[in-house]
Each structure stands twice: as structure tokens, then as C-alpha cells.
């Protein structure tokens, strides 16, 4: 790549003033275009001539003509300024990427089916996302924003609550036909509990919030993410905990049923998070507002 010696360039302000004056062949019209005084244009061009050690204009009474050196410089500067203008226009109209790290359950069960609506509203913002149950760490990962589950507040990171988790036990409808009856909490020990993490904490929280003592957690199967546990429940493998909002399609269609009713427990929330230094990002602000507008108010 050819090396550019920027230190050889004169004042860029002077070049800009000269290009305008050369185009108009008038200091007055150049001053009007640049929103400065005629004296300012004259001084900048005189400074430029001194820096280059050339005469750029023949100055006559009420007449301004370019010298040979002035014509050469004006021609090349016009081309250079056009290239810079085109570059700026391309950047301004180039689709903006918004790179997100998203909790997989939220991505699979809500974001992916809804994302086309955002892209229709904002075709110039291209959303790209990676799913992970591990919350984004902006100090180590190159993401613009994230949709996180739980997590502590972090200095320098803004977050907006987008969904309050409301968990209920669910299972496939065929389990309702088995013995002992599944909708009696006393009989839950006879059924497989499907967990979304090895700490089993959500089922333990459900038992605690429902006042169930000596709740059996031994008969369990652990999955890495909520969605896998819910898929297993749909297949009849046991009971899983699902968020009321994120499983509403399965509940409405009857693919999943709630054997203990739909009184939920609360164990956490989903947040839209982004670093403070990105707070003026068009993409982040548009996506945040779209999330808030499209998630039901009762979920927050």
C-alpha cells in the first residue's frame, strides 16, 4: 500500500476555502457558501499560497482568475472532495449492523418469530445475534447489546426490563391420563422433573413458594436451556417449568397443559442491556423501543 505523507499537506481549511473560491471564481460567493466573511476567505487563501509558495489567483478589479498552478490544484481538489463526499454518503446510507447476544429461550420462543417485524420497520439496521445462556460480558465480548436473564447490575452498563419471568409447571396432555394423577402435588414424586440448569433451583423455588415440604428433586433430567426442557415436556418425558408468556402458543394449542393451574412463581427477569458508551446508537435505541412496544405491558 502506498504510503501517504499527511504532514506534507497544507491547512485542510485553506484547501476547502480555495476549492470553493476556485469553483465560484469569487471570494464573496465562496464566503456565502461557507458561511464566513469575505475577509476570512481571503486570509485563508493567502495563507495557503504562502504555505505552497505559489500564486493561485490572478486578482484584478472585480475579477478573479486562476493561475496555472491554481487550475491544477482546483481540478484535483474537486476530484478529492467528490471522493470524500461519496464516501460519507455511502457510510450514512450503509446498513447498520446490530450485534446482539441473546438468551436462547427468549430468542427461540419470541425474538426469531418476531424479528421480521423489526427488519420491516428498520431495513437499514441488520440484526445479527448469538444465543447463549451465559450473559454477555461487554468487557470481553464484541457485542453492541444483549438480552440477558437475571444477572447483577454492572457499572457502565445500562439495562431495561423487558420481561418479568412467570413460571408454571407444564406437561404433555397425555400425562393427565396417567396414574397416579399428575395434578396432585403429592404425586409429583412419581414423575420426571425436567430442569434447565444443574442447580435445580427453579423447581426448588416452585416448591418453596407453594409451601411443599420435602419436595423430591432426585428424579430429574437436566437440560442446558429452558427450550430443551420444554421440548422434552411436549414429548411427554415429564414436567417442566415454562414462562407463561413464552409458552402461550403451546398452552393455547393444547400441546402443553398446566396441571397445577396458571398461578406463576417469579424467579427472574429478562433485560435488554447495552454499554453506556453505546447509548446514542440509532440501532440500540430503535431495537430497545421496539422491544418495549411489542412485549405486552402486563409482562413487565
N, C-alpha and C positions, 0 to 999 in steps of 0.2 A: 504494500500500500504506500502510495507516495506521501512523503512527509510534508505537512503544511506548516510554514513558519508564520504563525499568527503574530509574532512580535514584530514582523515587518509591516503589518497593516497600520495605516494612519487611523485617526479617530473615526469610529463607525458612525458617530453622529454627524461628523463632517461629510462622510460619504453619502449619508442619507439626504442631507441638505443639498449637496451638489447634484445628486440624481434628480431631485425634484426641480431644482433650478434649471438643469440642463433640459429636462423634459418640457418645461414651460417656456424656456428662454426668457425667464422673468424672475427676479428676486421677489417681487411683490406677490405674484401668483403662488410661488413656492411657499412664501411665508403664510399666505392664506390657507394653503393645503395643510401645512404643518402646524398651524395654529400658534405661530410665533410672530415676532416683529420682523420687518424687512431688515433692520439693522442686525438682528441675530443671524439671519441667513447670510448676510454679507460678511459678518465676522467669522462664521464657521468656514465659509469657503476661502476666505483669505488665510485662515489658519491651515486649511488643507493644502493650499498652494505652497505655503511655507514649508509644510512637512514633506511635500513631494518635490519641492524645489522646481516647480513648473508653473506656467501661467495657463489657467483652464478656460478663462473667458477673455474675449476682447470686449472691453467696456467702452461704449460710446454713449453720447447723449441720447437717452430714451431708447437705447438699442443694446442688446446683449447677444453676442455670438460666441460659439465655442471655438477654441483653438484646435489645432490638430490633436494635441495631447488630450484636450477636453473631449473631443469626439470619440477617441479610442476608449477613454475611461467611462464616458456616459454609455457607450454601446455595451461594454462588458458589465457595468454595474446594473444596467436594465435587465440583462440576462440573469445575473446573480440574484437580484431582488425578486424576479419572477420565480426562480427556482425555490427561494425561501418561502414565498407566498404559497406556492403549490404544496410544499412540504407541510406547512402549517394547516392548510385546508385538508390535506389527507389525514393528518393526525386528528383534527377536530371531528372529522366525519367517519373515522375508523371505528368499527365495532369495539366496544369496551369489554374486556373480559372481567368477570367477577368470579374469583376462585373461592369456593366455599368448602369447609369440612363439616359434614352433616351427620348427625346421629342416624344410624341405619334404619331404625324403626320409623322415625319421622320421615326419612327420605322415601322409603318403600311405600308407606301407607298413606302419605299425604302429598309430599313435595313432588315426586315424579308424576303422579296423575294430574297435578295442578299446574305444573311448570309451563305448559304451553300457553296458559293464560297470561303469565308474566311476559313470555317472549313475544306474544302478540302485542302487548301494550308497549314493550320496550325492545324493539327488534335490534337496536344498536348496542344492547347490553347482552353479551353472550355469557350465560351462567354455566360454569363448569364446577362440578363438585366431586369430592371424595367422601365415601362413607366410612365411619369408624365409630365404635362405641367409646373410644378414648377421646376426651375433649381436646379441642385444638389448643396448642401452646404457641402463641404468636411470637414468643421469643425464640423459638427454634424452628417453626414451620412457616412456609411461604404461602399463607392463605390470607385473603382480604377480610374474610369474616367467617363465622361458624354458627351452626345451630347445635347447641350443647344441651346436655341433660345433667341436671344437678350442677355440681361444681361451686367452688367458693368465688366470691368477688376478688378480682385481681387488680391491683393498682395499674392505671394506664389503660385498662380495658373497659369499654362501655358494654352494657348489655340491656336488652329489652325483653321482658317476659312475654312470650308468645303463646304458651300453652301450659295450663296447670294440669298436671297428671292426675287422672281419676281412675284408679284401678279397681276392677271387679273380677272375680273368678269366672271363667268361661270353659265350656267343653263342647264337644260334638253332641248333637241331639240324641244320637243313639245311646249315649251313656245314661240318659234319663230312663231308659227302659231296662237297665240292669239292676241286679240286686247285690248288696243292699242299696237302698235308694240314695242316689248321689246328693240330693238336695237336703240331706240332713247332715249338718257339720260333724255329728258324732261318727258318721260313716266315712268321712273323708280319708281315714287311715287305710281304707281298702283300695284307694285309687292312687295312681301315679301323679305326683305333683311335678309340673314342668316349670323349671326355673330359667331365668335369663342371665344368671350370674352364679358363680360358685359359692358366694356368701349366703345365698338363700334368704337374704334379708327381706325381700318384698313379701314372701309368703309368711314369714315370721311377723312382719308388721301387720299383715291382714289378720292373722290370728289374734295378735295383741289388741288391735283396735276393735275386734269383735268379741273380746273377752273369753277367748277359747284357751283353756288351760291344757298343758301337756300336749301341745299340738305336734303331731308326728311329721317330722321332716325327713325321716330316713328313706322312705320310699319315694325317691326323687330321680329325675333326669335333668341334667344341666345342659343348657344351650348357651351359645355365646351372645346371642341377641334376642330381643323380645320377639321379633318376627318369626324366628325359627321355632321358638316355643309355641307361638300361636298357630303356626302351620301344623305342628305336631298335635296340638289340641284339636284342630279341624279334622285331622286324620283319625281321631278317636283314641290317641295314645294316653290321654289323661286330662288333667285340669291345669290351665294356665291363667295367669293374670294379664288382663289386657286393658288398655286405656279406653274409656267409653267413647271418646271422640274418634280415636284411630281405628277402632274395630266396629264402627257403626254400620258399615256395609255388611259385615258378616252377621251382625245381630239382626239387621233388617231383613236379610235374605234367609235367615234361619240356619246358616252354616255353623254358627256358634250360638249357644244359648247360655243364659246366666242362671245357674241352678240355685243360687242364693239371693236372687234379686239384683237390682242395679244400684244399691247403695254403695258408693265407692269409698275407698280409702285414698288418702293423699300421701304420696311418698317423695315427690319431687316435681320439678318443673322443667320445661324446655325454654331455652333462651336463645335469642339472636345476639351474637357477640361480635365486637369489632374493636380494633385498637383505636385509641383516641386520635392518633395521627391520621387516621382514615375518615375522620368524622365529616369531612366536607366532600367525600366521594359521591358522585352522582349515582353510581351503581349501588353502593351500600344504602344510601338514603332511599332510593327508589324501591329496592328489594325489601327493606325494613317496613316501609309504609304499605307495600303490597301484602306482606305477611299479616300485618295488623288489620288491614281492611278485609282480608279474606278468611281469617280464622274467627269463628264465632265468638262474640263478646263473652258469652257465658263460660267459655273455656279459659278465660284469663282472670 
